[in-house]
């Protein structure tokens, strides 16, 4: 199974392995899937991040580059902490997620997207200028990337509320 890891320092690593290799990155706290847009050409990707990483900044620092890559793949615009993993994904016939390996085209897309995020942050040219209809489009996108990075660094850590089963209905305002 091929997958991409964007480490805490923003560096990208393309790896081949098993799902258990991915799970090891998030132990003992666990992992959470990050939904990415399911429309073409993004279909078939899924992000994986630490389940409680934002609550443990000393162990899982905010991964700004990884967050920006996930956002570019249309994940929720928020900071993600610790390593960011991007895998393949197929909509399963049941409710269990079906994570798969990345094919060559998907791995290349994520690699170029990662490089372009880093180039945008550094104020440099895109990896493949021919992919941009005009240079003005790159400048707009690069400005968005830099502004988003600043917002991600400044966003407060989301709060967490633990609710026991008996109080859940009250917490949800009577909704079930």
Order of alpha helices (4+ residues) and beta strands (2+ residues): beta-beta-alpha-beta-beta-alpha-beta-beta-alpha-alpha-alpha
